Amino acid sequence: MEKKDKKKITIIDLLQSHPDGLTIQDIMNKTGLARHTVLARLHALVGSEKVDVKQINMAKVHKWKQEEPTKEDIALQSLQELLKSHPEGLSISEMIEKTGLTKSTISDQLHSLTNSGKVNVKKVNQDNVHTLKDEPSPKEDVKLQPLQEEHITKLPRKSKAEKESESKSTKPQFDIEEAKDKIQAELKSGKIKRHHAKIKEERAPVAHVAKTVNGNKKIDMAAIKEEIEEELKGKKKPHKKLKKGEEQEYIYTGIEGFDALLDKGLPKGAAVLVAGGAGSGKTIFALQTLEYHASHGEKCLYMSFEESEERLIKHMEDFGWDPQKHIKDGNLLLKRFNPFEITRSVDALLMKSKGELLIDVQPIIFPGNFKPDIIVVDSLTAIASAFTGKEDSYRIYIEQLFRFFEEIGATSFLITETKQVPTIFSTTGVEEFLADAVVVIYNIKRGNVRERAIEVLKLRGAGHQHKIVAMNITSDGLDVFPDQEIFGGLDES
């Protein structure tokens, strides 16, 4: 399959979302890419005439070109508008008179409109009369919910007296240096391991971004911090509680060898992190799971922040699956989103509010007739790249996303890109804690050959086999070999 230049696509999305243009430094800051990488990508885009460059105050500003409509496009639009204003229809001679276009131009455009099913032709007194067909009502779609002012609660400004009282309070205030010292002390005493210390240090400031007030169900980052610390000390976060008399349901992925690694399956409604390096098979794992559930009549949503809908359909067809049937039946929805749409709404409010934010809004709007049973997010890494340099904003959004999936009862598969043999399984570490399960796909180098393997690293609320087993990508999808265990020899290069 064709490999995709993810860095180039990120820059394209960035330029398209900033119509006023960006400098090279702006792009470096927002993508985290090195200067030479940004220059190489921009050079290719300028060479293909997709980007304009202009000098503003000693800096070069790069702007995405808006395509100019062709004469044919203008003629086509003109005819459509004319026919729309004459529902009784018009003959070719009447169109020539009203538009001033030549007969050949009108004939060509009418031919195009007729073939696309937009125009009807009927015979009236020896003339062909053309009428515009009624357009069907627009189909409802999945949308990202933009964050608006009414979705947040700002903490009231405190009086000078209140601030002075708080500063005298015995309640300890957050101090990043003090937090680091405590973490280092725990590391030296052997209470936690080195990679745990790194994660704790990264997450410490997050607790002060948001709180819960008056019992309202808002994002509570302090609670997350407490849960993280409990897990790092060896305590497990409990699986979500079931209602009285309710039994836990389980689902399978439909990937036979992989499902053999699970005692009962994955708990229905779980959030599953799918981690692995580039080309390891994460997207195929997710698509194969959706193919299985869509073919069993369940509603499945694939939220792509990288690949287009057309490419995802092509991927599925390459394995002999029938995505078009599932789409037609209303069981599969593939939708591409721009991660920078999320960043703009979250950043705007975080910058506007100098104090703490309490967010109360569903991050995704579904069509009225489509409530997904299975959701794939591809990928958290792409979303994180849009939040480069704004880790607090990213953590707020990801916490909101996980909670939302849990509330609607959907089983979610969230893809994250790592090293080929990962030691950290997500961008910030918060994701793997919030997830109920972590599936790791390896691309192991043995000499000059790479071999794929898979493991269920973590699973709350159900049993699983604790081993790394062999995996192949075939013409039919993923093949997992649950009895073929991989021992040692993991090379991170």
C-alpha angles and dihedrals in degrees: 000000000000114000118231127225098230094182092056092049090050091053091047091052090047094051093044090053092051107057092177090062135241136247122235089255091052090053092047091051094048098043102032089228124144118257094248091051092051091047092051093050093046092048089056092048093048090047091053088050093241095118133049123209126207133172116242121173096335093314130100112234118202118208129186109243117242107221113245113231114248124233088256091053091051092048091048093050091046092053093047092051090048094050091045090057091049107052090171088066137242137242122231092254090054091050092051090052094048099042105029089226120139121260092245092053092049092046092051093049093045089051089054093047093047093049091050089053095244097115134051123208124206134171116246119172095334092312128108106235117201122208129183114241118237110262116237116245111272114270116244113249141194110264137186108241109237112226109246133187092256090059094066138064117210119210110245117258111260123233121243090252092053091050092050090048091051092048089055092046118113089227106112116245121220113269117178094203091050090048091052091050091052092049091050090050091053089048093051092047090053095242091124136020126245096258090048089053091053092051093047091050092051094048100043097090093048093078090070098055099080143001142190116255132194091352093294115149102250133140108291108196093173089062089051090054091052091049091049092052091050091052093048088053089055100265116129123231105241118245112251112284120253123225117258110285092010118128123211112252123210134206135197130219095228089238095122102205092044093050088055087068090063122079096209103355130258116320109257109252093026123143108231120196111209108199130182147117128281112295094009094123104262095133092046090050090054096043092047090052091051091047090055095048096040089052087055092055099260123138111250129187126193111196107195121191092176119024125056124246090248093055092048091051089050090051090054094046090050087064093049095256123138108228093161091063092050091048091049091048090052094243099110130049121179115190132173120212134188109237090209089067087068094046095052095055096042095044094047092059096040090053093044094052113063092189134051124308131222109199121205111170138103107249095213132043116209126199113264092251097043122076107163122227092189126032128186121196112197102213143001086179091062091049090048091051089060089055095051109156091011103084095154091056090049093050091050091053095045092049088051091049095050092048091048093053089049092050095052091046095238122150104232132200111199116192121212128179119229139157115300088258101028129204093176114044103199142029098263104007091243090095095059090050094050091047120091091211138022120204115188123200114197131203098199122196115217108177106306095340130084121213126190124227137170138206140179098231097179136006125174118205098016141057126252142171115270103220144096112242136188122269135184135192109227135174088269097049132263122356114197122192107206094185095049102084121192113227122198125303094105109164115193094201 
